[in-house]
C-alpha cells in the first residue's frame, strides 16, 4: 500500500478537544512494500502519526491518501473496508486477560470471516496450525494454548506481532514493539516482522525507541516536536543527526524503554485495528 501525506496535522489519540496537534503539518510519501522506521524523543508525534495512517484519527489539516484514496471522503462502509486492509499494533496490545493465545492470534483473520465463523472460533479455534506457525516465528509456539494473563509483558507484545501475520492487511503499523524485550528477543522480533512483511509485499511502518534497531531498516524518519526533522536512508543517519534529533533528550538514546506494565497504565484505550 502506498502512503501519501500532504501537510497532515493531527492530535494525539488521548488529547483533549481543542489541544494543539501533536503532529504538525507533515508531508511524506512511502512506497508500496517499503519498510520505514520512525524515531524521535518522547512527545515527538510518533504514535499520532501511526494512528493517523491507520485512519483512526481524522486529520486536523492536510490530507492522507492510501493508494490514491482519501479515506475521509469514503462512505462509512467503504472506510470500514479500507480499514480491513490496515493492521495497527499498539505498544500495549489490548488482549483480553482470560483469552487464549490461539484465539488472540486468530483475531487477525476477523476481517475476512463471517460473524458466525468468528463466534464458532471462540469455542473451537479454526486455524490453530496457522496460529502456531505465526507464533513460531517469534519463538512462542509453546504458548499456543496458554491464557493471555499468564504471559509476560514481552510475550504479550510478541503475540500482538504474530497476529499481524494472520491478517491480510497490506499496511502494518507497529508502535514501539520492543519495550519489554531483551536484546536477543528484540532482534528476533524485528527480523521476523520485517521478513514476513517482505514475503507478503506489505508496507511496514514501525515506531521505535531503540535507535540501533531502527537503523537496520532501509529508511528512517526522525520526528521532533511534531515535525519531520529528517527522512533518510539508514546509512545516512549519522551520530550528529541523532544528537540533533534528541537534543535535551540525550538519555533516550541509551536508556531502556519504559516497562510494558507502566506503558499500559499510561496509554490511551485503543483497539487493535484488525478489521
ABEGO torsion letter per residue (X at the ends): XBBBBBGBBBBBAABBBGBBBABBBBBBBBBBGBBBBBBEBBGAGAAAAAAAAAGABBBABEBBBBGGBBAAABBAAAAAAAAAABBBBBABBBBBAABBAAAAAAAAAAAABBAAAAAAAAABBBGAAAAAAAAAAAGAAAAAABBAAABBAAAAAAAAAAAAAABABABBBBBGAAAABBAAAAAAAAAAAAAAAAAAGBBBBBBBABAAAAAABABBBBBBGGBBABBBBAAABBAAAAAAAABGAAAAAABBBBBAAAAAAABBBBBBBAX
